Amino acid sequence: MSKKQTSEFKSKKIDQLEQSTKDYQDQVMTTNQGLKVNDTNNSLKAGERGPTLLEDFLLREKITSFDHERIPERIVHARGSGAHGYFELYKSIEKYTKAGLFTDTKRKTPVFVRFSTVAGSKGSPDLARDVRGFAVKFYTDEGTWDLVGNNMPIFFIQDAMKFPDLIHSVKPEPNNEIPQAASAHDTFYDFVSRATETLHNHIWVMSDRAIPRSYRMMEGFGIHTFRFINKDGKSHFVKFHWKPVLGVHSVTWDEAVKINGADSDFHRRDLWEAIEAGQYPEWEFGIQVVPEEDEHKYDFDLLDPTKLIPEELVPVEIIGKMTLNKNPENFFAETEQVAFLPGHIIPGIDFTNDPLLQGRLFSYRDTQLSRLGSPNFHQIPINRSVAPHHNNQRDGHMQTEIPKGQTAYFPNSLSMGCPHLAKMAEGGYTHHQERIDAHKIRGRSASFSDHYSQPALFYRSLSSWEQQHVADAYTFELGKCNHKHIQERMLWIINQIDQELAKKVADGLGLTVPKKIDEPVNQAIGADAEIEKFQPNSKKQYVDKDSSLSQANTKFDSIATRQIAFLAADQFDMKRFEPYKTALEQAGAMVKIIAPHGGSITCDQGMKHEVDAAILTTESVLFDAVLIAGGQKAVKSLQAKAKFQKFVNEALKHCKAVAALGEGEALLKHSAYKHYEKDKAVFIDAKPKAFIDAIAQHRNWERKDKVEGIAV
Ligand code: HDE
């Protein structure tokens, strides 16, 4: 995280956007035609109590505009938040690619990023258990490149043909439109249990990755294998990675459920506020490169998007960094209208035959046509490339440019052949020449048929607390299903991934893991044969564990932007608080005063302190750590409101760092946690550094079993 004063880079994309930005300060109100308006409160009527007149063009303009101000929400990824920034290259990788942004270390390439959930509607809560979209638009000098990825390195399905089925199964059920932004329902598990290619992405969704602490604390992945092409035309396979500088951190499911109620914009607000505070989110950019000759070296197919390349096999090489340093000026104009297309590509990068990627190359342009309403969506300011565009495409709804000249075709002589074709030396895009000699078939490669090895690798690689969270998530999700045969089928399938996991889930559901799946419907749809095909012995173990898959191995070196609740009331002990406040803020954390009432409180030194939130308006789950004020009178006031005790209990239950100053220990003493004195993340009058180090650890999971019984 860099501070605002050290990073005020303004990109050429922002310069371009400023030309379309409108500022209404000190301006008189007008109609869209520039006519000055002196009354926008009353319609034109025949008499004060009479009917409104058809003549009222002011009413008509205002109401018509309002009537049409919604556009269709994205069919998936409807809920999202965006920000501007830039990409910097650490070192040239010209041996792999000729792409300018990856060879010119002097460039700062402007980007716009949109993070999203997948299943929920535009207004759904941020903390749904779901995959997160991580879409990056690079405005490069050679054209716009969109890397439209997710926060998980694999996808649910292998072929675009199944995407509508997947999405129909996870979206609210069609008869009653229930549930919103939730995968815990029958149709999803009916599908997942029958389309076992989904299992790998599915187990990631059961993990903590699906409930991030912040967009700023999650990884991003391009998922598909792409190609890099260097200036000699040589191709390498490549997978793209984003690694957050703050590390990968999540909340617990109990917190997620409560955050959704306490602040359903939790992630959106977090991103916005971090950027406004000058705590710019940063991700390092990494690549996994596989030489073409190694295409068939692995136990999985590089074209199969349900498989990752374990970092133990191919390490990620870090080559650059992305910084987000500017919030949008207008949500609709920028975040809503931005259109990402995997087909937006630049010289030096090319596609592979991954059948999911191939389908995406069609879908995204198609969907923008109904969402944004016209093939001219590239002219919307946020979508404009910084590289100039010239071609013979013309007209259509909302053409905002005025193409000059007599011709709109190629070849022509009347315009001297212009716009003329790019020569290779001028950077014309050419496709990698891959030799294809094949039968036209509707089918799938046998090399895609191992559905269990990588879910098992993922589960094996997790720490014990992460594994417990996965078991809890399966139990919760399946517990919400109403059909026993779906639950049992899922248990049978989880058992193929890990028997201990299946047993835990079965115990939670009050069921047993079935030995055989015997459903009448199986024969009809050929599912028995499918199950036979994917028996556990096909499970391979090409690596024992991959450390990059566990959040226990992430970074724990910063408390930048962490939210610290300081529970305080009038007459709190300022002398004890001051060194904490200074140390926490110097380390980049945000200290918020939570008091019995709003307005301000006065410390024992007679100074007034503005209250950030009255206890009534906030919740423990919105904070990363808790600091309890000292001072007899202040602590008495805190004890007089039961919600302060609940606040502390909840922080303890969620394994967060808690520090009490002086008399503040009384709140800990009365908490439901009896071992607080021996806990490595609970402090009484300790040095601020100890508290800071514990916050940087994110959570003290050693406490997990001891706080199971705390009822909050
Ligand atoms: Fe998408 N996806 N997707 N998807 N996707 C869309 O495009 C689609 C897939 C992803 O913030 C839609 O503009 C198909 C994989 C993100 O605006 C739509 C298939 C990955 C976003 C669409 C996939 C993604 C979308 C809806 C299977 C990760 C949000 C609105 C072949 C690599 C972008 C839109 C934003 C959005 C189709 C699979 C990521 C309908 C057909 C795999 C981050 O076109």
Residues whose N, C-alpha, C, O or C-beta is under 5 A from the ligand:
A	BS01	HDE	R74 I75 V76 H77 R114 S116 G133 F134 A135 V148 G149 N150 F155 A160 F163 F221 G222 I223 V338 F340 L356 G359 R360 S363 Y364 T367
